[in-house]
Amino acid sequence: MNSIEINNLTKRFGNFTAVDNISFNVKEGEVFGFLGANGAGKSTAIRMLCGILLPTSGDGKVGGYSVMNEPDKVKKVIGYMSQKFSLYNDLSVEENINFFGGVYGLEGKKFKERKDWVLEIANLKGKEKLLTGSLPGGIKQRLALGAAVIHEPEIVFLDEPTSGVDPISRRNFWGLINDLSANKTTVFVTTHYLEEAEYCNNITLINAGKIIAEGSASELKTNYIKNKIYEIECERVVDALDILQNENYVDDTSIFGNNIHIIVNNNFKNEEQIKVTLTEKHSIAIKRIDKIVPTLEDVFIHLLDKEYNR
């Protein structure tokens, strides 16, 4: 059963098309990753799916309600957390929880149970009077998620929820996301941390308002990159990258940390070609060359290169 069904959804601002005729489905209880670079159309799409922004054309159903014709009903079955955490920094922890509980109509015993749950997942029991703006990023992030789902919505939208927090806090936050999914909540998440997308059941990649790929992490790696990928650890990384970009046996190049990833084509015969190119011709010492399994970042860069070179 699908929690979200999107059909030819489009949003234009004057002559600019922010979201261009996109269609996809999200299954009930899954963690769905919606990925793209800044300006790709992710936030505009989410605002339409949350009933905040009306589409120019097309439609979608969120929790069974039309985003075009029933946006107010959509808002009642979802939770939403923006990349700015959706909290009021000048209110205390308790005041924020009380505010969101009131907005969603919680009261009595039910509200107390949900308030205790939010304080527990945020590790803020006994700290209710702290000013929200004084909280560390990871704690504030967990509080914001708790506030967004305090009413136990069927679907929660998380727009860049881990932006600006440390890796350990990000990992802990994804533990909460998985708990929500295990309890049948559908989680629709955008992120620019591509390693996080590995946690998603299904992924859609968007660029310039258009969907360019979709599938599970393993399907994206298998279906969209057919050629071999090598990781190279060497000296003068930037120089080496520029040199390899111009070799006829290389399709794509990118920097990963202090290393280089290259996607080779049919002109590639063996690793000796790389050694000849870098070491013999340009005196760049190579520490290692390894054939690797592609990452989602490899897939994303490869697909973007294809889009830009059309």
LOMIDREN-933030 format. One record per residue: residue number from 1; x, y, z of N, C-alpha, C, O, CB in turn; residue in one letter. Coordinates in steps of 0.1 Angstrom, whole numbers. Glycine has a CB too. Layout:
! LOMIDREN-933030
NUM,X,Y,Z,X,Y,Z,X,Y,Z,X,Y,Z,X,Y,Z,A
...
***
This chain:
! LOMIDREN-933030
1,8,-12,0,0,0,0,9,12,0,19,13,7,-10,0,12,M
2,5,22,-8,13,35,-9,8,45,0,-4,48,1,13,40,-24,N
3,17,52,7,13,64,16,13,76,7,6,86,10,23,65,27,S
4,22,77,-3,23,89,-11,23,84,-26,30,75,-30,36,96,-8,I
5,14,91,-34,14,88,-48,14,101,-56,5,109,-55,1,80,-52,E
6,25,103,-64,27,116,-71,26,113,-86,32,105,-91,41,122,-67,I
7,18,122,-92,15,120,-107,17,134,-114,9,143,-113,1,115,-109,N
8,28,134,-122,31,146,-131,30,159,-123,25,169,-128,20,146,-142,N
9,36,159,-111,36,171,-103,46,182,-108,57,179,-111,39,168,-88,L
10,41,194,-110,48,205,-116,46,218,-108,35,221,-104,45,207,-131,T
11,57,225,-106,56,239,-100,64,248,-107,76,247,-109,60,238,-85,K
12,58,259,-112,65,270,-119,63,283,-112,53,286,-106,59,272,-134,R
13,74,291,-112,74,304,-106,77,313,-118,89,315,-122,84,306,-95,F
14,67,319,-124,69,327,-136,74,318,-147,67,308,-151,79,338,-134,G
15,85,321,-153,91,313,-164,100,302,-159,105,294,-167,99,322,-174,N
16,102,302,-146,111,292,-140,104,280,-135,94,281,-127,119,298,-128,F
17,108,268,-139,102,255,-135,110,249,-124,121,244,-127,100,245,-147,T
18,105,249,-112,113,244,-101,111,229,-99,121,222,-96,108,251,-88,A
19,99,224,-102,96,210,-102,90,206,-115,79,212,-119,88,205,-90,V
20,95,197,-122,91,195,-136,85,181,-139,93,171,-142,103,197,-145,D
21,72,180,-137,65,168,-142,70,155,-135,73,145,-142,65,167,-157,N
22,71,155,-122,76,143,-115,65,134,-111,54,138,-107,85,147,-103,I
23,69,120,-111,59,110,-106,67,99,-99,78,95,-103,52,104,-118,S
24,62,95,-87,67,84,-79,58,80,-68,48,88,-65,81,88,-74,F
25,60,69,-63,52,64,-51,61,61,-39,73,57,-41,44,51,-55,N
26,55,62,-28,62,59,-15,54,49,-7,42,52,-5,66,72,-6,V
27,59,38,-4,52,27,3,50,30,18,58,37,24,59,14,1,K
28,39,25,23,36,27,37,48,21,46,52,10,44,23,21,41,E
29,52,29,55,62,25,65,77,25,60,86,20,67,59,11,69,G
30,79,29,48,93,29,43,100,42,46,94,52,48,93,25,28,E
31,113,41,45,122,53,46,125,56,32,133,49,25,134,51,55,V
32,120,68,27,122,72,13,131,83,12,129,94,18,108,75,7,F
33,142,82,5,152,93,3,150,101,-10,148,95,-21,166,87,3,G
34,149,114,-8,147,123,-20,159,132,-21,161,141,-13,134,132,-18,F
35,168,129,-30,181,134,-30,183,143,-42,178,141,-53,192,123,-30,L
36,191,154,-40,195,163,-51,204,174,-45,204,177,-33,183,169,-58,G
37,211,181,-54,219,192,-50,211,204,-46,199,204,-48,229,196,-61,A
38,217,214,-40,209,226,-36,203,232,-49,210,233,-59,218,236,-29,N
39,191,236,-48,184,241,-60,178,231,-70,173,235,-80,194,250,-67,G
40,179,218,-66,174,208,-75,159,207,-75,153,202,-85,179,194,-71,A
41,152,213,-65,137,212,-65,132,204,-53,120,202,-52,132,207,-77,G
42,141,200,-44,136,191,-33,127,198,-24,116,193,-21,148,186,-25,K
43,131,210,-19,122,217,-9,109,222,-15,99,221,-8,130,229,-3,S
44,109,226,-28,97,230,-34,87,218,-35,75,219,-32,99,235,-48,T
45,93,206,-38,84,194,-39,79,191,-26,67,188,-24,93,182,-45,A
46,87,191,-15,82,188,-2,71,198,2,61,194,8,93,189,8,I
47,73,211,-1,62,220,3,49,217,-4,38,220,2,67,235,0,R
48,50,212,-16,37,208,-23,31,196,-16,19,195,-14,40,206,-38,M
49,40,186,-13,35,174,-7,29,176,7,21,169,12,46,164,-6,L
50,34,187,14,29,190,27,16,199,27,11,203,37,40,197,35,C
51,12,203,15,0,211,14,3,226,16,-7,234,18,-11,207,23,G
52,15,230,16,19,244,19,19,252,6,16,264,6,33,244,25,I
53,22,245,-5,24,252,-18,15,244,-28,17,232,-29,39,253,-23,L
54,6,251,-35,-2,245,-45,6,242,-58,13,251,-62,-14,253,-48,L
55,4,230,-64,11,227,-77,6,236,-88,-6,241,-87,9,212,-80,P
56,14,238,-98,9,245,-110,1,235,-118,-9,239,-124,21,250,-118,T
57,5,222,-119,-2,212,-126,1,199,-120,11,197,-112,0,212,-141,S
58,-6,188,-124,-4,175,-118,-10,174,-104,-17,184,-100,11,172,-117,G
59,-9,163,-98,-15,161,-84,-7,150,-77,1,144,-83,-30,158,-85,D
60,-11,149,-65,-5,138,-57,-14,135,-45,-22,144,-41,9,142,-52,G
61,-13,123,-40,-21,119,-28,-11,116,-17,-2,108,-18,-30,107,-31,K
62,-13,123,-6,-5,121,6,-15,116,17,-23,124,21,3,134,11,V
63,-13,104,22,-22,98,32,-36,97,26,-46,97,34,-22,107,44,G
64,-38,96,13,-51,95,7,-57,108,3,-68,107,-3,-60,88,16,G
65,-51,119,6,-57,132,3,-49,139,-9,-37,138,-9,-57,141,15,Y
66,-57,146,-17,-51,153,-28,-43,166,-24,-49,174,-16,-62,157,-38,S
67,-31,167,-28,-23,180,-25,-29,192,-32,-26,203,-28,-8,178,-28,V
68,-35,189,-43,-41,200,-51,-54,205,-45,-57,217,-44,-43,196,-66,M
69,-63,195,-42,-77,199,-38,-80,198,-23,-90,203,-18,-86,190,-45,N
70,-71,191,-15,-74,189,-1,-61,191,7,-58,183,16,-79,174,1,E
71,-54,202,5,-42,205,13,-44,206,28,-35,202,35,-36,218,8,P
72,-55,211,32,-58,211,47,-59,198,53,-55,196,64,-70,220,50,D
73,-65,188,46,-66,174,51,-52,168,51,-49,160,60,-76,166,42,K
74,-44,171,41,-30,165,40,-23,169,53,-16,161,59,-23,171,28,V
75,-24,182,57,-16,187,69,-20,180,81,-12,180,91,-19,202,70,K
76,-32,174,82,-36,167,95,-30,154,96,-30,148,107,-51,167,95,K
77,-25,148,85,-20,134,86,-5,133,85,1,122,85,-26,125,75,V
78,2,145,85,17,145,84,23,152,95,17,159,103,20,152,70,I
79,36,150,96,45,158,105,56,164,95,59,158,85,52,149,116,G
80,61,175,99,71,181,91,83,187,99,80,194,109,65,193,82,Y
81,95,185,95,107,190,102,116,196,91,120,189,82,114,179,110,M
82,118,209,92,126,216,83,141,215,87,144,211,98,122,231,81,S
83,150,220,77,164,219,80,168,229,91,179,229,96,172,222,68,Q
84,159,238,95,161,248,106,155,243,119,154,251,128,156,261,102,K
85,151,230,119,146,223,131,132,227,135,127,220,144,156,226,142,F
86,126,237,130,112,240,133,109,243,147,98,242,151,103,229,128,S
87,119,247,155,117,251,169,118,265,172,124,273,164,127,243,178,L
88,113,270,183,114,284,187,125,285,197,124,280,209,100,289,193,Y
89,136,291,193,148,292,202,146,300,214,153,297,224,159,297,194,N
90,137,309,214,135,317,226,125,312,236,121,318,246,130,331,222,D
91,120,300,233,111,292,242,119,281,249,129,277,244,99,287,235,L
92,115,277,261,121,266,267,117,253,260,109,253,252,117,265,282,S
93,124,242,264,121,229,259,106,226,261,99,221,252,130,218,265,V
94,102,227,273,88,224,277,78,233,269,68,228,265,86,226,292,E
95,81,246,268,72,255,261,71,250,246,60,251,240,77,269,262,E
96,82,246,240,81,241,226,72,229,225,64,228,216,95,238,221,N
97,74,220,234,66,207,234,51,211,236,43,205,229,71,197,244,I
98,49,219,246,35,223,248,28,230,236,17,228,233,34,233,260,N
99,36,238,229,31,245,218,27,235,207,16,236,201,42,255,212,F
100,36,226,203,33,217,193,22,207,196,14,203,188,46,209,189,F
101,22,203,209,11,194,214,-2,201,212,-12,195,209,13,190,228,G
102,-3,214,215,-15,222,214,-19,224,199,-31,223,196,-13,236,220,G
103,-9,227,191,-12,228,176,-19,216,171,-28,217,163,1,231,168,V
104,-14,204,176,-20,192,170,-32,186,179,-36,175,176,-9,181,170,Y
105,-36,194,188,-49,191,195,-47,180,206,-57,174,210,-59,187,186,G
106,-35,178,211,-33,168,221,-36,174,235,-34,186,237,-18,163,221,L
107,-42,165,243,-45,170,257,-46,158,266,-47,147,262,-58,178,257,E
108,-47,161,279,-49,151,289,-38,140,290,-26,143,288,-62,144,287,G
109,-42,128,293,-33,117,294,-24,115,282,-13,112,282,-40,104,298,K
110,-31,116,270,-24,113,257,-13,123,255,-2,119,251,-34,114,246,K
111,-15,136,258,-5,146,257,7,143,267,18,145,263,-11,160,259,F
112,4,140,279,14,137,288,23,125,284,35,126,285,8,134,302,K
113,17,115,278,24,103,273,34,107,262,45,103,262,15,92,269,E
114,28,115,253,37,119,241,47,129,246,58,129,240,28,126,231,R
115,44,138,255,54,147,260,66,140,267,77,143,265,48,157,270,K
116,63,130,275,73,122,281,81,115,271,94,113,272,67,111,291,D
117,75,110,260,82,103,249,92,113,242,104,109,240,73,97,239,W
118,88,125,240,96,135,233,108,138,242,120,138,237,89,148,230,V
119,106,140,255,117,143,264,127,131,265,139,133,266,111,146,278,L
120,121,119,264,130,107,265,139,106,253,151,104,254,121,95,267,E
121,133,107,241,141,105,229,152,116,227,162,114,221,133,104,216,I
122,148,128,232,157,139,231,168,140,243,176,148,243,150,152,231,A
123,166,130,252,175,130,264,174,143,272,184,148,276,189,127,260,N
124,162,148,274,160,160,281,151,160,293,146,170,298,153,170,271,L
125,149,147,298,141,146,311,148,153,322,160,151,324,139,131,314,K
126,141,162,329,147,170,340,153,183,335,158,190,343,157,161,347,G
127,153,185,322,159,197,316,148,205,309,152,213,299,170,193,307,K
128,136,204,313,125,210,305,125,225,305,120,231,296,112,205,311,E
129,132,231,315,132,246,316,144,252,308,145,264,307,133,250,331,K
130,152,244,302,163,249,295,158,257,282,148,253,276,173,238,290,L
131,165,268,279,161,275,267,166,267,255,177,262,254,168,289,267,L
132,156,265,245,159,257,234,171,262,226,179,253,221,147,256,225,T
133,173,275,225,184,280,217,197,277,223,208,278,216,183,295,216,G
134,198,272,236,211,269,242,215,255,240,225,251,244,210,272,257,S
135,206,247,234,209,232,233,219,229,222,220,236,212,196,225,230,L
136,227,219,224,236,214,213,228,210,201,217,206,202,245,203,218,P
137,234,211,189,227,208,177,221,194,176,209,193,172,237,209,165,G
138,228,184,181,222,170,181,210,168,190,201,161,186,233,160,184,G
139,211,175,201,199,174,210,187,182,205,176,177,206,203,179,224,I
140,190,193,200,179,201,194,173,194,182,161,195,180,185,215,189,K
141,181,187,175,176,180,163,166,169,168,156,167,162,188,173,155,Q
142,170,162,178,161,151,183,148,157,189,137,151,188,168,143,194,R
143,149,168,196,137,175,201,128,179,190,116,178,191,141,187,210,L
144,134,184,179,126,189,167,119,177,161,107,178,157,135,196,157,A
145,126,166,160,119,154,155,107,150,164,96,146,159,129,142,153,L
146,110,150,177,99,146,186,87,155,185,76,151,185,104,146,200,G
147,90,168,183,79,178,182,71,176,169,59,177,168,84,192,182,A
148,78,172,158,72,170,145,63,157,145,54,157,137,83,168,134,A
149,66,148,154,58,135,153,51,133,167,46,122,169,67,123,150,V
150,49,144,174,43,142,187,28,137,186,23,131,195,43,156,195,I
151,22,140,175,8,136,173,7,123,165,-4,119,161,1,147,164,H
152,18,116,164,19,102,158,13,103,143,3,95,141,12,92,166,E
153,18,111,135,13,112,121,16,99,113,25,91,116,19,124,114,P
154,8,97,102,11,85,94,24,87,86,31,78,83,-1,84,84,E
155,27,100,83,38,103,74,45,115,80,39,124,85,33,107,59,I
156,59,114,79,67,126,84,76,130,73,83,121,67,74,122,97,V
157,77,143,70,86,148,61,98,155,68,96,163,76,79,159,51,F
158,110,151,65,122,156,71,131,162,60,137,155,52,130,145,79,L
159,132,176,60,139,183,50,153,187,55,154,196,63,131,196,46,D
160,163,179,50,177,181,54,178,181,69,183,191,75,182,195,49,E
161,173,171,76,172,171,91,185,171,98,186,175,109,163,160,95,P
162,196,165,91,209,164,98,219,174,94,231,173,97,214,150,96,T
163,214,184,87,224,195,83,230,202,95,222,207,104,216,205,74,S
164,243,203,95,250,211,105,252,204,119,256,210,128,242,223,108,G
165,250,191,120,252,184,132,264,173,130,266,170,118,240,177,137,V
166,270,169,141,282,161,140,278,146,136,266,142,137,289,160,153,D
167,288,139,131,285,125,125,278,116,136,270,108,132,297,119,120,P
168,282,116,148,277,108,158,262,111,161,253,102,162,284,109,172,I
169,259,124,161,245,128,163,236,124,151,225,120,152,244,143,165,S
170,243,125,139,236,120,127,232,106,127,221,101,124,244,123,114,R
171,242,97,132,239,83,133,228,80,143,220,72,140,253,76,137,R
172,229,87,154,218,85,164,205,89,159,195,83,162,222,93,177,N
173,204,100,152,192,105,146,186,94,137,174,92,136,194,118,139,F
174,194,88,129,189,78,120,184,66,127,175,58,122,200,74,110,W
175,189,63,139,183,53,147,169,56,151,160,47,151,191,51,160,G
176,166,69,153,152,73,156,143,72,143,132,67,144,151,88,161,L
177,149,75,132,141,74,119,137,59,117,126,56,113,150,79,108,I
178,147,50,119,144,36,118,133,31,127,125,22,124,157,27,119,N
179,133,36,140,123,33,149,109,37,144,100,30,146,126,39,163,D
180,109,49,139,96,54,133,91,45,122,79,41,122,97,68,128,L
181,100,41,113,96,32,102,92,19,107,82,13,102,108,31,93,S
182,98,13,117,95,0,123,81,1,129,74,-10,130,105,-4,134,A
183,76,13,133,63,14,138,52,19,128,42,24,131,63,24,150,N
184,56,17,115,47,19,103,45,33,99,37,37,91,34,13,106,K
185,54,42,105,54,56,100,62,57,87,73,52,87,59,66,111,T
186,56,63,77,63,66,65,72,78,67,68,88,71,53,68,53,T
187,85,76,63,95,87,65,100,92,51,106,84,44,106,83,74,V
188,97,104,48,102,110,35,113,120,39,110,130,45,90,117,28,F
189,125,117,35,137,125,40,145,130,28,148,123,19,145,117,49,V
190,149,143,29,159,148,19,172,149,27,172,153,39,154,161,13,T
191,183,147,20,196,149,26,206,151,15,205,146,4,200,136,34,T
192,217,159,18,228,160,9,240,151,13,250,151,7,232,175,7,H
193,238,144,24,248,135,29,245,121,22,236,114,27,249,133,45,Y
194,252,118,11,248,107,3,250,93,11,244,84,8,256,106,-10,L
195,260,93,20,262,81,28,249,78,36,247,66,39,274,82,37,E
196,242,88,40,230,86,48,219,79,39,210,72,45,224,99,53,E
197,219,82,26,209,76,18,210,61,18,200,54,14,210,81,4,A
198,221,55,22,222,40,23,212,35,32,208,23,31,236,36,27,E
199,207,43,42,197,38,52,183,38,46,174,32,52,198,47,64,Y
200,181,44,34,168,45,29,164,32,21,172,25,15,167,57,19,C
201,151,28,22,146,17,15,146,19,0,149,11,-8,132,13,20,N
202,141,31,-4,141,35,-18,146,50,-19,145,58,-10,127,34,-24,N
203,151,53,-31,157,66,-33,153,71,-46,152,64,-56,173,65,-32,I
204,150,84,-47,148,91,-60,158,103,-60,160,111,-51,133,97,-61,T
205,165,104,-72,175,115,-74,168,125,-83,162,122,-94,188,109,-80,L
206,169,138,-79,163,148,-87,174,159,-90,182,162,-82,151,155,-79,I
207,173,164,-103,182,174,-107,174,184,-116,167,180,-125,194,168,-114,N
208,176,197,-113,169,207,-121,154,204,-123,148,206,-133,176,208,-135,A
209,148,199,-112,134,197,-111,129,184,-117,117,181,-117,127,208,-118,G
210,138,176,-123,134,164,-129,140,152,-122,151,152,-117,139,164,-144,K
211,133,141,-122,138,128,-117,148,122,-127,144,120,-138,127,118,-113,I
212,160,119,-122,170,113,-131,173,99,-128,180,92,-136,183,122,-130,I
213,169,94,-116,171,80,-113,163,76,-100,159,85,-92,186,77,-110,A
214,159,64,-99,152,59,-87,154,44,-85,157,37,-95,137,62,-88,E
215,153,40,-73,155,26,-69,162,25,-55,164,35,-49,164,19,-80,G
216,164,13,-51,172,11,-38,186,15,-40,191,17,-52,170,-4,-33,S
217,194,16,-29,208,19,-31,215,9,-39,223,13,-48,215,20,-17,A
218,213,-3,-37,220,-14,-45,215,-13,-60,223,-15,-69,217,-28,-40,S
219,202,-10,-62,198,-9,-76,204,3,-83,208,2,-95,182,-8,-77,E
220,205,14,-77,212,26,-83,226,23,-87,231,26,-97,211,38,-73,L
221,233,16,-78,247,13,-81,249,3,-92,258,3,-100,254,7,-68,K
222,239,-7,-93,240,-17,-103,235,-12,-116,241,-15,-127,232,-29,-99,T
223,224,-5,-116,217,-1,-129,223,11,-136,221,12,-148,203,1,-126,N
224,229,20,-129,233,33,-135,248,34,-137,252,43,-144,228,44,-126,Y
225,256,25,-131,270,25,-134,274,11,-139,274,2,-131,279,30,-122,I
226,277,9,-152,280,-4,-157,295,-6,-158,300,-17,-157,274,-5,-171,K
227,303,5,-158,317,4,-160,325,3,-147,319,6,-136,323,15,-168,N
228,337,-2,-147,345,-4,-135,349,10,-129,351,20,-136,358,-12,-138,K
229,351,10,-116,355,22,-108,368,18,-101,369,8,-95,344,27,-99,I
230,377,27,-102,390,26,-94,392,38,-85,389,49,-88,402,24,-104,Y
231,398,34,-73,402,45,-64,417,46,-64,424,35,-63,396,41,-49,E
232,422,58,-65,436,60,-66,441,69,-55,435,80,-52,440,67,-80,I
233,451,64,-47,457,72,-37,471,76,-42,479,68,-45,458,64,-23,E
234,473,89,-44,485,94,-50,489,108,-45,482,114,-37,484,94,-65,C
235,501,113,-49,505,126,-46,498,136,-56,493,132,-66,520,127,-46,E
236,499,149,-52,494,159,-61,480,156,-67,478,155,-79,504,162,-73,R
237,471,154,-58,457,149,-62,450,158,-72,445,152,-82,449,148,-49,V
238,451,171,-70,444,180,-80,450,179,-94,443,178,-104,444,194,-75,V
239,463,179,-94,470,177,-107,467,164,-114,464,163,-125,486,178,-105,D
240,467,153,-106,463,140,-111,449,139,-116,447,133,-127,465,129,-100,A
241,440,146,-109,426,146,-114,425,153,-127,418,148,-136,417,154,-103,L
242,431,164,-129,431,172,-142,437,163,-153,432,163,-164,439,185,-141,D
243,448,156,-150,454,148,-160,445,136,-164,444,134,-176,468,142,-155,I
244,439,129,-155,431,118,-158,418,121,-165,413,113,-173,428,110,-145,L
245,413,133,-163,401,138,-170,403,138,-185,393,137,-192,397,152,-165,Q
246,415,140,-189,418,141,-204,422,128,-210,426,128,-222,428,151,-206,N
247,422,117,-203,426,104,-208,414,97,-215,403,98,-210,432,95,-197,E
248,417,91,-226,406,85,-234,400,72,-228,389,68,-232,410,82,-248,N
249,406,67,-218,401,55,-211,393,59,-198,388,50,-191,413,46,-207,Y
250,391,72,-195,384,76,-183,371,83,-188,371,93,-196,393,86,-175,V
251,360,79,-182,347,86,-184,344,97,-174,340,108,-178,336,75,-184,D
252,346,94,-161,343,103,-151,354,103,-140,360,93,-138,329,100,-144,D
253,356,115,-134,366,116,-123,360,124,-112,351,133,-114,379,122,-128,T
254,364,121,-100,359,129,-88,369,127,-77,376,117,-76,345,125,-84,S
255,369,136,-67,377,135,-56,369,130,-44,358,136,-41,384,149,-52,I
256,374,120,-37,368,115,-25,378,116,-14,387,108,-13,363,100,-27,F
257,376,126,-5,386,128,6,399,132,0,400,142,-7,387,115,14,G
258,410,124,2,423,126,-4,426,117,-15,437,117,-20,434,124,7,N
259,416,110,-20,417,101,-31,409,105,-43,401,114,-43,413,87,-27,N
260,412,98,-54,405,100,-67,397,88,-71,402,77,-69,415,104,-78,I
261,385,90,-76,377,79,-81,376,81,-96,373,92,-101,363,78,-75,H
262,378,71,-104,377,72,-119,368,61,-124,369,49,-119,390,72,-126,I
263,359,64,-133,351,54,-140,357,52,-154,358,62,-161,336,58,-141,I
264,361,40,-157,368,37,-169,359,32,-180,348,28,-177,380,27,-167,V
265,363,33,-192,355,28,-203,362,17,-211,371,10,-206,352,40,-213,N
266,357,14,-223,362,2,-231,377,4,-235,383,-5,-239,354,0,-242,N
267,382,17,-234,396,19,-238,406,15,-227,418,15,-229,398,33,-242,N
268,400,12,-215,408,8,-204,412,-7,-205,404,-15,-207,401,11,-190,F
269,425,-10,-203,430,-23,-204,434,-29,-191,430,-40,-187,442,-24,-214,K
270,442,-21,-183,446,-26,-170,452,-14,-162,452,-3,-167,457,-37,-171,N
271,455,-16,-150,460,-6,-141,473,0,-145,476,11,-141,461,-11,-126,E
272,480,-7,-153,493,-2,-158,491,11,-165,500,20,-165,500,-12,-167,E
273,480,13,-172,477,25,-179,477,37,-170,482,48,-173,464,25,-187,Q
274,471,36,-158,471,47,-149,485,50,-144,488,62,-142,462,43,-137,I
275,493,40,-141,507,42,-137,515,49,-147,523,58,-144,514,28,-133,K
276,513,45,-160,520,52,-171,516,67,-172,525,76,-173,518,45,-184,V
277,503,69,-171,498,83,-172,503,92,-161,508,103,-164,483,83,-171,T
278,502,87,-148,506,96,-137,521,95,-134,527,106,-132,498,92,-125,L
279,526,84,-133,540,83,-128,551,85,-139,560,93,-137,542,69,-121,T
280,549,78,-150,559,78,-160,559,91,-168,569,97,-171,558,67,-170,E
281,547,96,-171,545,108,-179,546,121,-170,550,131,-175,532,108,-187,K
282,541,121,-158,540,133,-150,546,132,-136,545,142,-129,525,136,-148,H
283,554,122,-134,561,120,-121,553,122,-109,557,128,-99,572,131,-121,S
284,541,117,-109,532,117,-97,532,103,-91,528,93,-97,517,121,-101,I
285,537,102,-79,538,89,-72,525,84,-68,516,91,-63,547,91,-60,A
286,523,71,-70,510,64,-67,512,55,-55,522,47,-55,505,56,-79,I
287,504,56,-45,505,48,-33,497,35,-35,502,24,-31,500,55,-21,K
288,485,36,-41,477,24,-44,467,27,-55,463,38,-57,471,19,-31,R
289,462,16,-61,451,16,-71,442,4,-67,447,-7,-68,456,16,-86,I
290,430,7,-64,421,-4,-60,408,-3,-69,402,7,-70,417,-4,-46,D
291,404,-15,-74,390,-15,-80,380,-16,-68,382,-23,-59,389,-28,-89,K
292,370,-7,-69,360,-6,-58,346,-8,-63,343,-6,-75,362,7,-51,I
293,337,-10,-53,322,-10,-56,318,5,-56,322,12,-47,314,-18,-45,V
294,310,9,-65,306,23,-65,298,27,-53,290,20,-48,298,26,-78,P
295,300,40,-49,292,46,-38,280,53,-45,280,55,-57,300,55,-29,T
296,270,57,-36,259,65,-42,265,78,-47,259,84,-56,249,67,-31,L
297,275,83,-41,281,96,-46,287,94,-60,285,103,-68,292,101,-36,E
298,293,83,-62,298,79,-76,286,80,-86,287,85,-96,305,66,-76,D
299,275,73,-82,263,73,-90,258,87,-93,255,90,-105,252,64,-84,V
300,257,95,-83,251,108,-84,260,117,-93,254,124,-102,250,114,-70,F
301,273,117,-91,282,125,-99,281,120,-113,281,128,-123,296,124,-94,I
302,281,107,-115,280,101,-129,268,106,-136,268,110,-148,281,86,-129,H
303,256,105,-129,244,109,-135,243,124,-138,238,129,-148,232,105,-127,L
304,248,132,-129,249,147,-131,258,150,-143,254,159,-151,253,154,-118,L
305,269,144,-144,278,146,-156,270,143,-169,272,150,-179,290,138,-155,D
306,263,132,-169,255,129,-181,245,139,-184,242,143,-196,248,115,-179,K
307,238,145,-173,228,155,-175,234,168,-181,229,174,-190,220,158,-162,E
308,245,172,-175,252,184,-179,258,184,-193,260,194,-200,262,189,-169,Y
309,262,171,-198,268,170,-210,259,166,-222,263,163,-233,279,159,-209,N
310,246,166,-219,236,163,-229,237,174,-240,229,174,-250,222,162,-224,R
***
